[in-house]
Amino acid sequence: MIIELSGAGDERLADYTSLTDVALRRRLETERGLYMAESTKVISRAVAAGHAPRSFLMAPRHYEEMAPVIASAVGCQGRADGGPVPVFLAPEEALESITGFHLHRGALAAMHRPALASVPELLADARGGQGARRVAILEDLVDHTNVGAAFRSAAALGIDAVLVTPRCADPLYRRSVRVSMGTVFQVPWTRIDPWPAMGELHGAGMTVAALALSPEAVSLDDFAASPACTGADSRVAVILGTEGDGLAARTVAAADAVVRIPMAGGVDSLNVAAAAAVAFWALRVP
């Protein structure tokens, strides 16, 4: 249903208020079982992944562009009015007052947050039920931009599933989703808890490699050429650590291998998002 609004003071817009307040949104979105999708492209990818909208919010000038996406989202061809799902239209100045930022990417949608699979289910169901062969584990990343960038690289470079640790930033936070260009909906993911716990990974046949600066670390080139990565049915999970301190010592100790990216020019490390892209490419299935 189309709902035209003249200002920001409408209690029906509670899902969209203060979107730039990370702590508030983390609490509210968890309590309400929702997340925010921003832009036509991102909303389209969320819908394609089977996620259901709770409502839409946009300026009137973006409605025509969004109409096919809305119709697809509510499962009613020809129902670009959203059917039973509210489609809020508001002036752009009101949108900025509601959300806390200038909405210039077309639209927002409050999406119902899907239930997460267990780790064994996720790994077994990847690749259409053939099982995951390449897995990324994000340990305690706190920057939503890095989480989104890691997912985008995972989608582009053949990672079958992503696991995030209990303290890792939310992949479905608005900024993570936007930076990932919606690829958080393409790559299967779930939380692994407790951590570090390698039993479920080993149960799926995974060799677990920790990407870390360590005296015992082997070169990424050498690890990628090893039987663990080149075998006919090789299965590898690579762990990437926090932006500042890297991986926890107990995580490194629990891994099957410790791997480092060879560096030149006196550089000792890369940003975690850049390191993820390098590792994903090097460890891709041959």
C-alpha positions as CSV (number, residue, x, y, z in Angstrom):
1,M,0.0,0.0,0.0
2,I,1.3,3.5,-0.9
3,I,1.5,5.8,2.1
4,E,2.4,9.4,1.3
5,L,3.9,11.4,4.2
6,S,4.4,15.1,4.5
7,G,6.9,15.1,7.4
8,A,9.1,13.0,9.6
9,G,6.9,12.8,12.7
10,D,5.1,9.5,11.9
11,E,5.4,6.6,14.4
12,R,5.1,4.1,11.5
13,L,8.6,5.2,10.5
14,A,10.2,4.0,13.7
15,D,12.3,1.3,11.9
16,Y,14.1,4.0,9.9
17,T,15.0,6.5,12.6
18,S,18.6,7.3,13.6
19,L,20.2,5.0,11.1
20,T,23.6,6.5,11.6
21,D,23.6,5.6,15.3
22,V,25.5,2.3,15.2
23,A,24.9,1.2,18.8
24,L,21.2,2.1,18.7
25,R,20.6,0.3,15.4
26,R,22.5,-2.8,16.6
27,R,20.1,-3.0,19.5
28,L,16.9,-2.0,17.7
29,E,17.4,-4.2,14.6
30,T,18.2,-7.2,16.7
31,E,15.1,-6.6,18.9
32,R,12.9,-6.1,15.8
33,G,14.4,-8.9,13.8
34,L,15.2,-6.7,10.8
35,Y,18.0,-5.1,8.9
36,M,18.2,-2.2,6.4
37,A,18.8,-2.6,2.7
38,E,19.8,0.6,0.9
39,S,19.6,1.2,-2.9
40,T,17.7,-0.4,-5.7
41,K,20.5,-2.9,-6.4
42,V,20.9,-4.0,-2.8
43,I,17.2,-4.4,-2.3
44,S,16.9,-6.4,-5.5
45,R,19.7,-8.7,-4.4
46,A,18.0,-9.2,-1.0
47,V,14.7,-10.0,-2.6
48,A,16.4,-12.4,-5.1
49,A,17.9,-14.2,-2.0
50,G,14.4,-14.8,-0.7
51,H,14.4,-12.1,2.0
52,A,11.0,-10.6,2.8
53,P,10.4,-6.8,3.1
54,R,8.7,-5.3,6.1
55,S,8.3,-1.9,4.4
56,F,9.9,0.5,1.9
57,L,10.9,4.1,2.2
58,M,11.8,6.5,-0.6
59,A,11.3,9.9,-2.2
60,P,8.5,10.0,-4.8
61,R,10.9,10.5,-7.7
62,H,12.4,7.0,-7.0
63,Y,9.1,5.2,-7.0
64,E,9.0,4.4,-10.7
65,E,12.4,2.9,-10.6
66,M,11.6,0.8,-7.6
67,A,8.1,-0.4,-8.8
68,P,9.3,-3.6,-10.4
69,V,11.4,-4.5,-7.4
70,I,8.5,-3.8,-5.1
71,A,6.2,-6.0,-7.2
72,S,8.8,-8.8,-7.1
73,A,9.4,-8.5,-3.4
74,V,5.7,-8.9,-2.5
75,G,5.2,-11.7,-5.0
76,C,2.5,-9.9,-6.9
77,Q,3.3,-9.0,-10.5
78,G,1.5,-5.8,-11.3
79,R,1.2,-4.8,-7.6
80,A,3.9,-2.1,-7.5
81,D,1.9,-0.5,-4.7
82,G,3.4,-3.1,-2.4
83,G,0.1,-5.0,-1.7
84,P,0.0,-5.6,2.0
85,V,3.6,-4.2,2.5
86,P,3.7,-0.4,3.3
87,V,5.5,1.8,0.7
88,F,6.3,5.1,2.4
89,L,6.8,8.1,0.1
90,A,8.2,11.2,1.7
91,P,9.9,14.5,0.6
92,E,13.7,14.2,0.5
93,E,14.2,16.7,3.3
94,A,11.9,14.6,5.5
95,L,13.9,11.4,4.7
96,E,17.1,13.1,5.8
97,S,15.5,14.1,9.1
98,I,14.2,10.6,9.6
99,T,17.4,8.6,8.8
100,G,20.1,11.1,9.7
101,F,21.8,11.1,6.3
102,H,21.1,12.1,2.7
103,L,19.4,9.2,1.0
104,H,20.7,9.4,-2.6
105,R,20.7,5.8,-3.6
106,G,17.0,5.5,-4.5
107,A,15.3,3.8,-1.5
108,L,15.5,2.0,1.8
109,A,13.8,-1.2,2.8
110,A,13.3,-2.7,6.2
111,M,13.9,-6.4,5.6
112,H,13.0,-9.3,7.9
113,R,16.2,-10.9,9.2
114,P,16.4,-14.5,8.1
115,A,17.2,-17.3,10.6
116,L,20.9,-18.3,10.5
117,A,21.8,-21.9,9.7
118,S,24.1,-24.0,12.0
119,V,27.7,-24.2,10.9
120,P,27.4,-27.9,9.7
121,E,24.2,-27.1,7.8
122,L,25.8,-24.1,6.1
123,L,28.9,-26.0,5.1
124,A,27.0,-29.0,3.8
125,D,24.5,-27.0,1.8
126,A,27.0,-24.8,0.0
127,R,27.5,-25.1,-3.7
128,G,24.0,-26.5,-4.2
129,G,24.5,-29.3,-1.6
130,Q,27.9,-30.3,-2.8
131,G,29.5,-28.9,0.3
132,A,31.8,-25.9,0.8
133,R,35.4,-26.2,-0.5
134,R,36.6,-22.7,0.4
135,V,35.5,-20.9,3.5
136,A,36.4,-17.5,5.1
137,I,36.3,-16.9,8.8
138,L,36.1,-13.3,10.0
139,E,37.4,-13.1,13.6
140,D,36.2,-10.1,15.6
141,L,36.2,-7.5,12.8
142,V,34.6,-4.4,14.2
143,D,34.7,-2.2,11.1
144,H,31.5,-2.7,9.0
145,T,33.3,-1.4,5.9
146,N,35.9,-4.2,6.2
147,V,33.2,-6.8,6.7
148,G,31.3,-5.6,3.6
149,A,34.5,-5.5,1.5
150,A,35.5,-9.0,2.6
151,F,32.1,-10.3,1.5
152,R,32.4,-8.6,-1.9
153,S,35.8,-10.3,-2.4
154,A,34.4,-13.6,-1.2
155,A,31.6,-13.4,-3.8
156,A,34.0,-12.4,-6.6
157,L,36.8,-14.9,-5.8
158,G,35.0,-18.2,-5.2
159,I,34.5,-18.4,-1.4
160,D,31.6,-20.8,-0.8
161,A,30.7,-19.7,2.7
162,V,31.6,-17.1,5.4
163,L,31.7,-17.7,9.1
164,V,31.8,-14.7,11.5
165,T,32.8,-15.0,15.2
166,P,30.5,-13.9,18.0
167,R,32.2,-10.5,18.3
168,C,32.4,-9.7,14.6
169,A,30.4,-6.8,13.2
170,D,27.0,-7.6,11.7
171,P,27.2,-8.4,8.0
172,L,23.6,-7.2,7.7
173,Y,24.3,-3.8,9.2
174,R,23.4,-1.1,6.6
175,R,27.0,-0.1,5.9
176,S,28.3,-3.7,5.5
177,V,25.5,-4.4,3.1
178,R,26.1,-1.3,1.1
179,V,29.9,-1.8,0.8
180,S,29.4,-5.4,-0.2
181,M,27.1,-4.2,-3.0
182,G,24.5,-6.7,-1.7
183,T,26.9,-9.7,-2.0
184,V,26.2,-10.5,1.7
185,F,23.0,-12.0,0.2
186,Q,24.9,-14.2,-2.3
187,V,27.5,-15.8,-0.1
188,P,26.0,-18.1,2.6
189,W,27.1,-17.1,6.1
190,T,26.4,-17.7,9.7
191,R,28.0,-17.2,13.1
192,I,30.4,-19.7,14.6
193,D,29.9,-19.9,18.4
194,P,31.8,-20.8,20.5
195,W,35.1,-19.7,19.0
196,P,37.8,-20.8,18.5
197,A,36.3,-24.3,18.0
198,M,37.6,-26.3,15.1
199,G,35.5,-29.5,15.5
200,E,32.7,-28.6,13.1
201,L,35.3,-27.4,10.5
202,H,37.3,-30.6,10.8
203,G,34.1,-32.6,10.7
204,A,33.4,-31.0,7.3
205,G,36.9,-32.0,6.1
206,M,38.4,-28.6,6.3
207,T,42.1,-27.7,6.7
208,V,42.0,-24.5,8.8
209,A,44.6,-21.9,8.0
210,A,45.3,-18.8,10.1
211,L,46.5,-15.8,8.2
212,A,48.9,-14.3,10.7
213,L,52.4,-12.7,11.1
214,S,54.1,-15.5,13.0
215,P,57.6,-16.9,13.0
216,E,56.3,-20.4,12.1
217,A,54.0,-19.1,9.3
218,V,54.5,-20.5,5.8
219,S,54.2,-18.4,2.7
220,L,50.8,-18.2,1.1
221,D,52.3,-19.3,-2.1
222,D,53.7,-22.5,-0.5
223,F,50.4,-23.2,1.3
224,A,48.4,-22.7,-1.9
225,A,50.7,-25.2,-3.7
226,S,50.4,-27.8,-0.9
227,P,48.2,-31.0,-1.1
228,A,45.8,-29.3,1.4
229,C,44.8,-26.9,-1.3
230,T,45.5,-28.8,-4.6
231,G,43.9,-32.1,-3.7
232,A,41.0,-33.3,-5.8
233,D,38.5,-32.5,-3.1
234,S,40.5,-30.0,-1.0
235,R,38.6,-28.1,1.6
236,V,40.2,-25.0,3.2
237,A,39.0,-22.5,5.7
238,V,41.1,-19.3,6.1
239,I,40.8,-17.2,9.2
240,L,41.3,-13.4,9.0
241,G,41.8,-11.3,12.2
242,T,41.0,-7.9,13.6
243,E,42.0,-4.7,12.0
244,G,44.5,-3.8,14.8
245,D,45.8,-6.9,16.7
246,G,45.3,-9.6,14.1
247,L,44.2,-13.1,15.2
248,A,44.1,-14.1,18.9
249,A,47.0,-16.3,20.0
250,R,44.6,-19.2,20.9
251,T,43.1,-19.0,17.4
252,V,46.6,-19.3,15.8
253,A,47.4,-22.2,18.1
254,A,44.2,-24.1,17.2
255,A,44.7,-23.8,13.4
256,D,46.2,-26.5,11.3
257,A,48.5,-24.1,9.5
258,V,49.7,-20.6,9.9
259,V,50.1,-18.6,6.7
260,R,51.5,-15.2,5.8
261,I,51.3,-13.1,2.6
262,P,54.8,-12.4,1.3
263,M,55.5,-8.6,1.5
264,A,57.8,-6.3,-0.3
265,G,58.9,-2.7,0.2
266,G,59.2,-2.9,4.0
267,V,55.5,-3.4,4.5
268,D,54.6,-5.9,7.2
269,S,50.8,-6.2,6.7
270,L,47.8,-5.2,4.7
271,N,44.4,-3.9,5.6
272,V,42.2,-7.0,6.5
273,A,39.9,-6.4,3.5
274,A,42.9,-6.3,1.1
275,A,44.5,-9.3,2.8
276,A,41.2,-11.2,2.4
277,A,41.1,-10.5,-1.4
278,V,44.7,-11.7,-1.8
279,A,44.2,-14.9,0.2
280,F,40.9,-15.7,-1.5
281,W,42.5,-15.4,-4.9
282,A,45.5,-17.4,-4.0
283,L,43.5,-20.2,-2.4
284,R,40.8,-20.5,-5.1
285,V,39.8,-24.0,-6.2
286,P,42.2,-25.0,-9.0
